[in-house]
Amino acid sequence: MDLDVVFVGTSGSMPTAQRAPTATLVRRGGERLLFDCAEGTQRQLLRSDVGLVELREVFLTHFHADHFLGLPGMLKTFALRGRELPLTIYGPRGLVDLMGSLRRIFGRLTYPYELVELEPGDALERSGYRLEPFAARHGHSALGYALVEEERPGRFDVATADGLGVPSGPERGTLQRGEPVTLADGRVVTAEQVLGPARPQSPDQPQDPKRRVTRSPLGHVGDRTR
């Protein structure tokens, strides 16, 4: 599964001539997850090779203005394009109050949106991974997000399976799913005998057989301009 991070904006508190304020786009397979949406985020996306795609989810880390001021304009742009696809916005406690205030800016939209307030320790389960909010050291309600990938089974060792007498067919598929099989002569072959070490979902992630998950922290970017 391909995984990459697009740094849409990396400046804090205010833009500079070369850098936009905070926004980070995570691309995992066909998914696009936007973390924070500072002033100018939609223009930065339009200027990039990513484009202003029909995002399904936006995650806010906290409610300092340089992390959400781009959200009302982006929501309105989606509406002006006639969007109908639902959008979900996640953030710490206070998100509902914030969006209630911003509603006066972006007005009526052409699509439904859902607001989800998160706490440290919550988990958003996805196919092959989950997102875990954690407390960030930036005010009492600031969150970071960790993308935690499940590991894939290790590579199937065909030579070992042949040596153990595992026939070609559904038995090998069962072993690849991590389940044992019983052969015609009564012997039991386990997945551990024919599978290599577990592999991360994303090919660019380092492999560590001692760990059961691959973690990609998508933490809060501090408010500091360099």
Residue, then its C-alpha position, 0 to 999 in steps of 0.5 A: m500500500d502506497l503511503d506518502v505525506v504532502f507538506v502543503g504548508t509548514s509555516g506557523s502563526m503567519p505565512t512567509a513569502q516562501r511558505a504557507p501556514t500549516a496543512t498536511l495531506v496524507r495519501r494512502g492508496g486512494e485515500r486523501l486525509l487532510f490534517d489542519c487547514a490553514e489560510g491559503t490551503q486550497r490555493q496551495l493544493l491547486r498549485s500542487d500536482v495533487g489538486l483540490v481533490e474531493l476530500r472526504e475527511v479533514f482533521l484539526t489538531h487544535f483551534h488556533a486560527d493558523h490551523f483552521l482559517g482556510l477551512p471555511g473558504m475550502l468548504k465554500t469552494f466545494a459547494l460552488r463546484g456543486r459537491e454532493l459527497p459527504l465530508t467528515i471533520y474531526g477535531p478535539r473538544g470544542l469542534v462543534d462550537l467552532m463550526g457553529s461560529l464559522r457557519r456564518i462565514f461559509g453559509r449553506l453548503t450543497y453537501p452534508y458534513e459531519l462533526v466528530e469530536l475526539e479524545p486522546g485514546d480514541a481510535l478510528e478503525r479503517s481498512g488495514y490501519r487505524l488513526e489514533p488521536f493523542a494529546a499534544r503539548h500545545g494547549h489543553s485540548a490539542l491533538g496529534y494523530a498517529l496512523v497505525e498500520e496493520e501488518r501483512p502476513g509474511r511472504f509464502d515460502v513455496a519451497t518449504a511448503d513443497g518440502l512439507g508436502v502441502p499440495s497446491g490449492p486451497e491449503r496454501g491459501t489457508l496458510q497464507r491467511g495465518e491458519p493451520v492445515t491438516l494434510a492427508d497423512g494427518r500431519v498439521v502444518t502451521a502458518e509459522q512454518v511457511l510464512g516469513p516475518a510479517r510485513p508492513q502495509s507500506p513498502d517504504q516502512p522499515q520492517d521490525p519483526k518485534r513489532r506488530v504494527t507500523r506507526s506513522p505519527l502525524g503530530h501537531v506542527g508547532d506555531r513557530t515561523r522560521 
